Every structure is written in structure tokens, then in C-alpha cells.
């Protein structure tokens, strides 16, 4: 229901109450009072008639005369109830009039009392008020129609109805004014407040109303603006926190005081190998009893941290107590532990690689220092010392190159380069080894093929790959260089005719100091760092590197360089 209509109905109800009470008063108070007053007047008139005409016998002519004088209906009744005269009845009809002794007012008058009654007259078909008084000759009855009384009551009710109608019209105007100046602003304020409470923060009152209502509206608008700013800020913070929570590589889980999962991030689901786990008991997701005990300790209010194995990975599980529940954090230590192992292996390998030539150098230097060797032996020992020095120099140079690349100090400076010219430079720098061993270089790529890369870095990559291929190619064999351009990159391959590499070792050949055949590699003069350097130099260009090999069928090392026109550098996946 509309507010204006509600206001109108309220005012109408207020007016209906006194109007209804007035109608009841006219029905039950005013009407009987008027009838009583009419009875009193008729009684006095009937007594006056009886006193003035006491000595005259009853007759119809007397009744007619009295009726004209009083302007009332006058009926003269004998002691036995017979109608002697009636001012409203023709004399010829008087014999037909029934006996009135049983009429209430007549019966009372014949008993010596004043009687009255109200009923419809059977002779004149009108509703009359009858009053009868005793008389020596019988009873004198006067009657008057109740029309006047009814008309008075009707006029009173009409006046009341007119007044109520006028009040209703005024009430309608008042309802409209109240709605316009009071109820409408209040309703608008209430509507805006409801909408704000339901989350519609764009609603404003616009200063609805006047005076205090307008001030209230402006205060609500100001509050809504501040609330919107705060909620926007909170929403932004919540979104940022959810984004960080969901995108962290660290697994996070929040559990309630009973140990049930309230929320987890995708990383945690990946760690435990299950999805949609909210609502489950967190302890049931771990087989390691230490993990379950750590969660129980956090729920009891204690901080717990320990390393454990989760599948093939090493994790650090931290359980931290919250006000209600606990926060469980899973961090991956696999890479850290691997790097620690690599660091230990690196130190051990460097120590070993340096110790061997140093031991050799000392072994050859001591006889030289004694001066007891022949000239030919001294020259031989000096040559061997020089070879070990060169080996150490090569090792240190490779270590420095690898450190410079990994540290980020070096960045490639790409240029447009012809692949054929780079291959010639790299192959010639390795002479005379391939020539002495009768190893040929086969080329399978367009002579006009152009690459975009750092010249020195690409020459070093080619030198390392060709050097490895020469080492493992038997005398009289061949090394093949192939290149092919695709839609977004160029793939370059270097293949040898060597013994090949076992499949189980292919994933490790790019590690530092890793050798498939340690004795042969050292004998050939390798440092064990060449492929690791290749991997990092290619990755710095946005390319990939890989190896394919079968025992007894040779080895192919390949790498890719992205085409700058593709705009999609490849990432290192080796």
C-alpha cells in the first residue's frame, strides 16, 4: 500500500470513530429523548383537553373540534374501549373501528394512568406516537406522527454526514500535504537506508525533505559515501589478500578448532594431491604422524615446525595457532636441498678437478727442482706441467664464464649474424685437433641462414658443442651440423659418431662437472662445464637446449634460438 493511501486511511479511521459514535448517540440517546419529550408534550395536551372539556360528553364532533385546535389526532374512547370520536376518521366509519380497550396506551388510561405507545396506525397507515390520559367518560388519546422526530434525526445525521464528508476532503488534502512534506521524505530516507543495508551503496537521499529531515538526509548521504569508500578499500584489500593467498607457491590451510579445513589455496591442494578438501579433517590428509601431531599442537596453542617427506619432495611443515583454529604452511625445500647438494658436489668437484693437475704438477716439478734429470726428461716433465697448467687455466676460465652468466652481470647483445661464418670461426678455433684425427665437419643448412644473437656467446656455444662432438667421435669419423628454421625459432643440431649416452644419464649431462665417462673425459681434456655453459648462454637468449642419444648410435645436442619477428621468446626447459 502506498504511503499516501496509508495516511489517508489513518485519517479516515480517526474521523470514522466520532462519526460512528454520533450515529449511535442519535440512535440510542437523541431519538429516545425526543420521543420522551414528545410524550410529555402530548400528555400535557391530553390533560388540558380532559380538564377543559370534562363536563362535555364524548362525541365525534368534539373530537374533530379538538383535533383542529391542537393540530393533533384526537380520539375519544369510552370506558368499555369503544371509539366515540376520532378527528381523523369519518363519522360513518366509526362503527367499523375495532374496540381499543386492548391498546397499551388505552388500557393504561382506563386503569387511571397515563399510557403511551408507538406503532403504525391501522386506519391512517402512519407511524404514530400515542398518548392516552384517563377521563371521567373513559380516556382521551392524542397522537402525532413521528415523521417530525424522524426528520429531525435525519437532518442531524445529514449535517453530521456533510461535516464528515467535508472533513474527509480536508483529510485527503492533509494526507497529501503530510505525505509530500513529511511522509514522502521519511519513506525515501527509509528506502535509501534499506538499500544501503542490502549492499546498494550507490543510493543517495539527495537531501530529501525539509529542515531536520533534509539535514538527516545529507548526513545519510555522507555516511553512505564514507561507507562506500571504506568497503571499496576493504574489498580491494580482500581481493589483494585472496590473490596473494591463491597464487602463493607456498601451501596454506586454515583449520577450525576441531581441525576441519576452512580454506586452502591451490598450492596446498597440489601438495596433498587432493582437491575440494574444505570441510575435511586436515590430519587425515597426511600419513606422517609427525604432521598430524604438529597440527594438534597448533590447535592446542603451540607453534610447531619440522621437515618431512611428502611424496618425492622434502617439505617444511609449519603449524601456527590462531585465535580460532590454526594456520598450516607447507614450504617446498626440495630445490633448496638439491641446491645444497649441488653446492657440496660443486665444491667437491672443483677440489678434485684442481687437486689432480696440482698433484701432477708437483710430481713433475719435484724432480725438476732436484736437477737430476736429463735434458730430454726435463723438457718432457716441463711439457706435462704446462699441459696441467693449461688444463687448470681452462677450468678456471670456464668457472669464471659460468659465474658471470649465472650472476646476471652479463646480458647478450644480439646482432644479425650468418650461421655459416660462425660455424667456420668455431671449427677453425678447434684446429688442429680435428684435422690431426681426420674428423670432417658436415653441414646441412642454408648458406644464407641468418641468426640474431650475441656473436661471442654463440661462437662459444658452437665451440663447446663441436669440441664435445670431436672428443667422442672416433678418428676418421664426422661431425654433422644441421639447422632448420620454423615459424618462430631456429633449431641447430650438432651430432657425432661417438658411443652414445645411456638414457638414464641424459637428464644429468647439463650439470656442472658431470661426465658420462670420467676417465675418457679427463684424458680428452674436458672440464665438465661446457654443456652447463651452453645451457645458460642459450637460456639467456630465450632459447631451449636438449640432447638425444642412443648407445652405439652417436649423440645429438640441439638448441633453439627464437625468431625476433615472432615476439615469443622460448623458455629454458632443459
HUPEJO-V759338 format. One record per backbone hydrogen bond with DSSP energy under -1.0 kcal/mol. NH is the residue of the N-H (numbers start at 1). CO is the residue of the C=O. Records with the same first field share a line. If there is no record, write none. Layout:
# HUPEJO-V759338
NH = CO + CO
This chain:
# HUPEJO-V759338
6 = 2
7 = 3
8 = 4
9 = 5
10 = 6
11 = 7
12 = 8
13 = 9
14 = 10
15 = 11
16 = 12
17 = 13
19 = 15
20 = 16
21 = 17
22 = 18
23 = 19
24 = 20
25 = 21
26 = 22
27 = 23
28 = 24
29 = 25
30 = 25
31 = 26
33 = 29
34 = 30
35 = 31
36 = 32
37 = 33
38 = 34
39 = 35
40 = 36
41 = 37
42 = 38
43 = 39
44 = 40
45 = 41
46 = 42
47 = 43
48 = 44
49 = 45
50 = 46
51 = 47
52 = 48
53 = 49
63 = 59
64 = 60
65 = 61
66 = 62
67 = 63
68 = 64
69 = 65
70 = 66
71 = 67
73 = 143
75 = 141
76 = 85
77 = 139
78 = 82
81 = 78
84 = 76
85 = 76
87 = 74
89 = 86
93 = 90
96 = 93
97 = 94
100 = 81
103 = 100
107 = 103
108 = 104
109 = 105
110 = 106
112 = 109
113 = 108
115 = 132
117 = 130
119 = 128
121 = 126
125 = 121
128 = 119
129 = 144
130 = 117
131 = 142
132 = 115
133 = 140
135 = 138
138 = 135
139 = 77
140 = 133
141 = 75
142 = 131
143 = 73
144 = 129
146 = 127
150 = 146
151 = 147
152 = 148
153 = 149
154 = 150
155 = 151
156 = 152
157 = 153
158 = 154
159 = 155
160 = 156
161 = 157
162 = 158
163 = 159
164 = 160
165 = 161
166 = 162
167 = 163
168 = 164
169 = 165
170 = 166
171 = 167
172 = 168
173 = 169
174 = 170
175 = 171
176 = 172
177 = 173
178 = 174
179 = 175
180 = 176
181 = 177
182 = 178
183 = 178
184 = 179
186 = 182
187 = 183
188 = 184
189 = 185
190 = 186
191 = 187
192 = 188
193 = 189
194 = 190
195 = 191
196 = 192
197 = 193
198 = 194
199 = 196
200 = 195
201 = 199
203 = 200
213 = 210
215 = 211
216 = 212
217 = 213
218 = 214
219 = 215
220 = 216
221 = 217
222 = 218
223 = 219
224 = 220
225 = 221
226 = 222
227 = 223
228 = 224
229 = 225
230 = 226
231 = 227
232 = 228
233 = 229
234 = 230
235 = 231
236 = 232
237 = 233
238 = 234
239 = 235
240 = 236
241 = 237
242 = 238
243 = 239
244 = 240
245 = 241
246 = 242
247 = 243
248 = 244
251 = 330
253 = 328
254 = 263
255 = 326
256 = 260
259 = 256
261 = 280
262 = 254
263 = 254
265 = 252
269 = 265
270 = 266
271 = 267
272 = 268
273 = 269
274 = 269
279 = 261
280 = 277
282 = 259
285 = 282
286 = 283
292 = 288
293 = 289
294 = 290
295 = 291
296 = 292
297 = 293
298 = 294
299 = 295
300 = 296
301 = 298
302 = 297
304 = 319
306 = 317
308 = 315
310 = 313
313 = 310
315 = 308
316 = 331
317 = 306
318 = 329
319 = 304
320 = 327
322 = 325
326 = 255
327 = 320
328 = 253
329 = 318
330 = 251
331 = 316
333 = 314
337 = 333
338 = 334
339 = 335
340 = 336
341 = 337
342 = 338
343 = 339
344 = 340
345 = 341
346 = 342
347 = 343
348 = 344
349 = 345
350 = 346
351 = 347
352 = 348
353 = 349
354 = 350
355 = 351
356 = 352
358 = 354
359 = 355
360 = 356
361 = 357
362 = 358
363 = 359
364 = 360
365 = 361
366 = 362
368 = 364
369 = 365
370 = 366
371 = 367
378 = 374
379 = 375
380 = 376
381 = 377
382 = 378
383 = 379
384 = 380
385 = 381
386 = 382
387 = 383
388 = 384
389 = 385
390 = 386
391 = 387
392 = 388
393 = 389
394 = 390
395 = 391
396 = 392
397 = 393
398 = 394
399 = 395
400 = 396
401 = 397
402 = 398
403 = 399
404 = 400
405 = 401
406 = 402
407 = 403
410 = 404
415 = 453
417 = 451
419 = 449
422 = 418
423 = 419
424 = 420
425 = 421
426 = 422
427 = 423
428 = 424
429 = 425
431 = 428
433 = 430
436 = 432
437 = 433
438 = 435
439 = 434
440 = 477
442 = 479
444 = 481
449 = 446
451 = 417
453 = 415
458 = 454
459 = 455
460 = 456
461 = 457
462 = 458
463 = 459
464 = 460
465 = 461
466 = 462
467 = 463
468 = 464
469 = 465
470 = 466
471 = 467
472 = 468
476 = 437
477 = 474
479 = 440
480 = 495
481 = 442
482 = 493
483 = 444
484 = 491
486 = 489
490 = 561
491 = 484
492 = 559
493 = 482
494 = 557
495 = 480
496 = 555
505 = 502
506 = 503
508 = 505
511 = 508
513 = 528
514 = 511
521 = 517
522 = 518
523 = 519
524 = 520
526 = 521
533 = 529
534 = 530
535 = 531
536 = 532
537 = 533
538 = 534
539 = 535
540 = 536
542 = 539
543 = 538
546 = 558
548 = 556
550 = 554
552 = 499
553 = 550
556 = 548
557 = 494
558 = 546
559 = 492
560 = 544
561 = 490
563 = 488
566 = 563
570 = 542
